[in-house]
């Protein structure tokens, strides 16, 4: 049991918190793969020998240090590989450590009863296709002929599905740096059912992100939307932008598309958070030229608005929809 998947219970504006938590994890091992916004994979192969403790004891130490130093709790999944550590985390909750057994027989038994959608990397469309043919658990997928899985999905996907369902995890923890990001959250004074108010909150958040990005002379590659509901559950979706940008209308369009794809109907929404990820210097970004005069006009207006905000304050100008 040498791989942990740690999910920290971070506040929405977490930019400064995650790097500090990664530094705390580095006290145990240098082999850490940051998974923004709030997760990290931790390889404890060397740490177990160095500290003379097993993965569960080290996981408990990580949780205690996170709480003691930063007041941030975490959920932890442990398994013999990154794939199984992620699956264990899906069954965990803050303050709890879930374990996927390492012994071959116990691992096979654990996987056999799991729904196919529980396998990381299996999307809704693939899961739906497999379920239509009766392959609704990993045990059934593991027993299915390889040719059947490849016919239902693709040659590569079918092979990977069968291997993972049979307990073969070829993944590894790849050390990386924490990707910087910016976040904006909008909470409602009461549980909000009106889609117009949801879109208004999205517009406000994208305007804030665009202003902050341009002030830092940064652009983002990915936008992530998190919707929190009245029952404390949440839904998160990410979208890679057509090109790195800090243009507020482009961010708003991407946010609206993600929101519409959720298909919320009478959902009691408590809050909406947007996060701009994959930041890079604006000077290194490229922009596809267009003959659309509307786009060019919007960008010129945005430049003028930024100069007005710099001189007279952040709230001197903004979309009319957000006017009280």
Secondary structure, 3 states (H helix, E strand, C coil): CCEEEEEECCCCCCHHHHHHHHHHHCCCCCCEEEECCCEEEEECHHHHHHHCCCHHHHHHHHHHHHHHHHCCCEEEEEECCHHHHHHHHHCCCCCCEEECCCCHHHHHHHHHCCEHHHCCCCCHHHHHHHHHCCCCEHHHHHHCCHHHHHHHCCHHHHHHHHHHHCCCCCCCCCCCCCCCCEEEEEEEEEEECCHHHHHHHHHHHHHHHHHHHHHCCEEEEEEEEEEEECCCCEEEEEEEEEEEECCHHHHHHHHHHHHHHHCCCCCCEEEEEEEEECCEEHHHCCCCCCCCHHHHHHHHHHHHHHHHHHHHCCCCCCCHHHCC
